[in-house]
Amino acid sequence: MRHPHRSSPASVARLALALAALAVTPACKQEGPATPPGGDKATTSAAPSAAKPSTPPSAATSAAAPAPGDIPAPADVAAPPADAQKTASGLASKVLTPGTGAEHPKEWDEVKVHYTGWTTDGKMFDSSVKRGEPATFPLNRVIKGWTEGVQLLTVGEKRRFWIPVELAYNNRPGRPAGMLVFDVELLEIKKGVEPPPPPVTPPDVAAPPKDAEKTKSGLFSKVLQPGTGKDKPKATSRVKVHYSGWTTDGKMFDSSVTRGQPITFGLDQVIPGWTEGVQLMVTGEKRRLWIPEAMAYKGQPGAPAGMLVFDVELIAIE
């Protein structure tokens, strides 16, 4: 998810946004040594972004030569064998040890696993096995290949995954590059809370309607639900909000609503359209904002492009 600024899952989704001055991005999904393979989910958000879990594949750096205690690479590390299963996304896998359970985890569940990861040249870059400590993390806070792949497992099962670069770290600096290979053993599933369904795309997402208000800056807005409060936040206020964001083609790129958790942030730490727009609101109000690109992410790489539409509910001014 992305929000007006960005933090990572146990970064995200994550929220995955690009804060104005801080280059924060709306919620998206996330990573790091001794932490699960953090992905870019969600990577889209309009205010603070979701943090990423702390535990599996440390995508840090690969040792030039095997270090003491490294797990030897499997013989088929370079490419998936002919008998590997392949999903529509391109993820390949092969069962190494059948499971003893019957239930598969869902993407909102938390899992405990043991894992080891290699690049296709056979270099091990992370291993909970080597550390002697399993990793525990939410499945919706890791790289796409893990979110999809671990859902194929049952407790007790051990499976090898060949994760295409697009489902891994996408060749991000400081992360293992190319296709990655992981041996993952699912030890435990901790049931999570299923998120609510995503908000319906607004019918006027393509352009502001005639009855929308317009400010001198070019920001359009429309009250969807009147507020119950009297005070409006200032540019330096901290606010708590629920929000969802769409591009003008109707694609939702971030939502605190689907995560089931409001976000709190300083109005001076987000994109200009949020800083100005939220100041128009009182507590309890819900408003739709049409934010011109010049007041949003200004074409920043990795951020939503063009005019953006946000539904924002002001929960509290702190």
C-alpha positions in Angstrom: 0.0 0.0 0.0 1.1 3.4 -0.5 0.3 6.4 1.5 1.4 10.1 1.3 4.7 9.0 2.8 6.2 5.6 3.0 7.6 3.2 5.5 8.4 -0.4 4.9 6.8 -3.6 6.4 8.6 -3.9 9.0 9.0 -1.1 6.3 5.2 -2.4 3.0 3.1 -2.2 1.5 3.0 -1.5 1.4 2.0 2.2 4.0 3.7 2.7 0.7 3.7 6.4 -0.2 6.2 9.1 -1.0 5.9 11.8 1.6 6.5 15.1 0.1 9.7 16.2 1.7 10.5 12.9 3.1 9.8 10.9 0.0 7.4 8.8 1.9 5.1 6.6 -0.1 1.7 5.1 0.7 1.5 1.8 2.1 3.1 -1.0 0.3 4.5 -4.6 1.6 8.7 -5.2 2.7 13.0 -6.9 4.5 16.6 -7.2 5.5 19.0 -9.5 7.1 17.4 -11.9 9.4 14.0 -10.7 8.4 11.5 -12.1 5.9 11.8 -11.3 2.3 10.1 -7.9 2.4 8.3 -7.1 -0.7 6.9 -4.0 -2.4 3.4 -4.5 -1.9 1.4 -2.5 -1.7 3.2 -1.3 -2.1 1.2 2.0 -2.5 -0.1 4.4 0.2 -1.2 7.9 0.9 0.1 8.5 4.4 2.4 6.5 6.6 3.2 3.1 5.3 2.9 -0.4 6.8 6.0 -1.8 8.4 7.4 -5.1 7.2 7.9 -8.2 9.3 11.2 -8.9 10.9 12.4 -12.4 10.2 13.2 -14.4 7.0 15.5 -14.1 4.1 18.0 -11.4 4.7 18.2 -9.9 1.3 21.4 -8.2 2.2 24.4 -9.4 0.3 25.7 -12.6 -0.9 29.1 -13.8 0.3 31.8 -14.1 -2.3 32.6 -17.5 -1.0 30.8 -19.9 1.3 31.1 -18.9 4.9 31.4 -21.4 7.7 28.1 -23.1 8.4 26.5 -22.1 5.0 24.0 -24.6 3.7 25.2 -26.2 0.4 23.1 -25.2 -2.6 20.8 -27.8 -4.1 21.9 -29.5 -7.4 19.0 -27.9 -9.2 19.6 -24.3 -7.9 20.3 -22.9 -11.4 16.8 -23.7 -12.8 13.6 -25.5 -11.8 13.7 -29.2 -12.9 11.2 -30.7 -15.3 9.1 -32.2 -12.5 8.6 -28.8 -10.7 5.1 -27.4 -10.4 4.6 -24.0 -11.9 1.8 -21.5 -11.2 0.3 -18.9 -13.5 2.6 -16.2 -12.0 5.7 -18.1 -13.0 6.5 -19.4 -9.5 8.0 -22.9 -9.6 8.1 -25.3 -6.7 8.8 -28.9 -5.7 7.8 -30.8 -2.5 10.8 -32.1 -0.7 9.0 -33.4 2.4 5.2 -33.9 2.6 3.3 -32.1 5.3 1.5 -33.6 8.2 -1.2 -30.9 8.4 -4.2 -30.4 6.2 -4.7 -26.7 6.3 -2.9 -24.1 4.1 -2.2 -20.6 5.4 -4.0 -17.6 4.0 -2.1 -14.4 3.0 -3.3 -12.6 6.2 -2.0 -15.3 8.5 1.2 -15.3 10.4 3.6 -18.2 9.8 6.6 -19.7 11.4 9.1 -21.2 9.0 12.7 -22.4 8.6 14.2 -21.4 5.3 17.4 -21.0 3.3 17.9 -18.9 0.2 20.4 -19.0 -2.6 21.0 -17.1 -5.8 21.1 -19.2 -9.0 24.9 -19.3 -8.9 24.7 -21.3 -5.7 25.6 -18.6 -3.2 23.6 -18.8 0.0 22.5 -15.3 1.1 20.3 -16.0 4.1 19.2 -19.0 6.3 17.2 -19.3 9.5 18.5 -22.9 9.6 22.1 -21.6 9.9 21.0 -19.1 12.6 19.3 -21.9 14.4 16.1 -19.9 14.9 12.9 -20.1 12.8 11.4 -16.9 11.3 7.9 -15.7 12.1 6.1 -13.1 10.0 2.8 -12.1 8.3 2.5 -13.6 4.8 1.2 -10.3 3.4 4.3 -8.5 4.4 6.9 -10.3 2.3 7.9 -10.6 -1.3 5.2 -11.8 -3.7 6.9 -15.2 -4.3 6.7 -15.9 -0.6 3.2 -14.7 -0.1 2.0 -17.0 -3.0 4.4 -19.9 -2.3 4.0 -20.4 1.4 0.2 -20.6 0.9 0.8 -23.9 -1.1 2.3 -25.5 2.1 0.8 -27.4 4.9 2.4 -27.7 8.4 5.3 -30.0 8.3 5.8 -29.6 4.6 9.2 -28.6 3.1 9.2 -27.2 -0.4 11.8 -25.7 -2.8 10.8 -22.5 -4.6 12.3 -21.0 -7.7 11.1 -17.4 -7.5 11.3 -15.2 -10.7 13.0 -11.8 -10.2 9.6 -10.1 -10.6 8.2 -12.0 -7.6 11.4 -11.5 -5.6 13.4 -8.2 -5.2 13.2 -7.0 -8.7 16.9 -6.3 -8.7 16.6 -3.6 -6.1 20.0 -2.3 -4.9 21.3 -4.2 -1.9 19.1 -7.2 -2.5 19.8 -10.6 -4.0 19.4 -10.3 -7.8 17.7 -12.4 -10.4 15.7 -15.5 -9.8 16.0 -16.8 -6.2 15.8 -20.3 -4.8 14.4 -21.0 -1.3 13.9 -24.1 0.7 11.0 -23.4 3.1 9.6 -25.6 5.9 6.3 -24.6 7.3 6.4 -25.1 11.1 3.3 -23.3 12.3 0.3 -21.2 11.2 -1.1 -18.5 13.4 -4.5 -17.4 12.2 -4.8 -13.8 11.3 -7.8 -11.5 10.7 -9.2 -11.5 7.2 -9.2 -8.0 5.9 -12.4 -6.3 4.8 -13.1 -6.3 1.1 -11.6 -3.4 -0.9 -13.6 -0.2 -1.2 -15.6 0.2 -4.4 -14.0 2.4 -7.0 -15.6 5.8 -7.1 -17.8 6.4 -10.2 -16.2 9.8 -10.6 -12.6 8.6 -10.3 -11.6 9.7 -13.8 -12.3 13.5 -13.2 -13.8 15.7 -10.5 -17.6 16.2 -11.0 -19.1 19.6 -11.5 -20.2 20.0 -7.9 -16.6 19.4 -6.6 -15.0 22.4 -4.8 -11.7 23.7 -6.2 -9.0 25.6 -4.4 -6.5 28.1 -5.9 -3.9 25.4 -6.0 -6.0 23.2 -8.3 -7.1 20.7 -5.6 -10.6 19.4 -6.1 -12.7 17.9 -3.3 -16.2 16.8 -2.4 -17.7 16.1 1.1 -19.0 12.5 1.2 -20.0 12.5 4.9 -20.3 15.6 7.1 -18.2 15.8 10.1 -19.2 16.0 13.8 -16.3 18.2 15.0 -15.7 21.9 14.7 -12.0 22.3 14.5 -9.9 21.8 11.4 -6.2 20.6 11.6 -3.4 22.9 10.8 -0.5 22.2 8.4 1.6 21.1 11.4 -1.1 18.9 13.1 -0.9 15.2 13.5 -4.0 13.4 12.3 -5.5 9.9 12.3 -7.3 8.9 9.1 -8.7 6.1 7.1 -8.1 6.4 3.4 -8.1 4.7 0.0 -6.3 5.9 -3.1 -7.0 5.3 -6.8 -5.4 6.3 -10.1 -7.8 7.9 -12.6 -8.1 4.6 -14.5 -9.8 3.1 -11.4 -6.9 1.1 -10.0 -6.7 1.2 -6.2 -3.0 1.5 -5.1 -3.4 1.7 -1.4 -6.0 1.6 1.4 -5.8 1.7 5.2 -9.4 0.4 5.1 -8.4 -3.0 3.6 -5.6 -3.2 6.1 -8.1 -2.6 8.9 -5.9 0.0 10.5 -6.1 3.8 10.4 -2.8 5.7 10.0 -1.4 8.6 12.0 1.0 11.1 10.5 2.0 14.8 10.5 0.3 16.9 7.8 3.7 18.5 7.1 5.1 15.1 6.2 2.9 14.1 3.3 2.3 15.1 -0.3 1.0 18.7 -0.8 -2.4 17.6 -1.8 -2.9 15.8 1.5 -1.4 18.7 3.5 -3.9 21.1 1.9 -6.9 18.7 1.6 -7.0 17.3 5.1 -7.0 20.9 6.5 -10.4 21.4 4.9 -11.9 18.7 7.1 -13.3 18.4 10.6 -13.3 15.3 12.7 -15.8 12.7 11.5 -15.8 14.1 8.0 -15.2 12.0 4.9 -14.1 13.7 1.8 -13.0 12.8 -1.7 -9.8 14.5 -3.0 -8.8 14.8 -6.7 -5.1 15.7 -6.4 -3.2 17.0 -9.5 0.1 15.3 -10.2 2.0 18.5 -9.2 0.5 18.2 -5.7 1.0 14.4 -5.6 4.1 12.4 -6.5 5.3 14.6 -9.5 6.3 11.6 -11.6 8.6 10.1 -8.9 9.7 6.5 -9.9 7.8 3.8 -8.1 5.0 6.2 -7.0 1.5 6.4 -8.5 1.5 8.6 -11.6 -0.9 11.4 -12.7 -3.8 12.8 -10.9 -4.7 10.7 -7.8 -8.1 10.3 -6.1 -8.3 9.7 -2.4 -11.3 9.1 -0.1 -10.2 10.3 3.3 -12.0 10.1 6.7 -10.6 12.3 9.4 -10.8 10.3 12.6 -8.9 12.5 15.0 -6.7 15.5 15.3 -3.8 14.9 17.7 
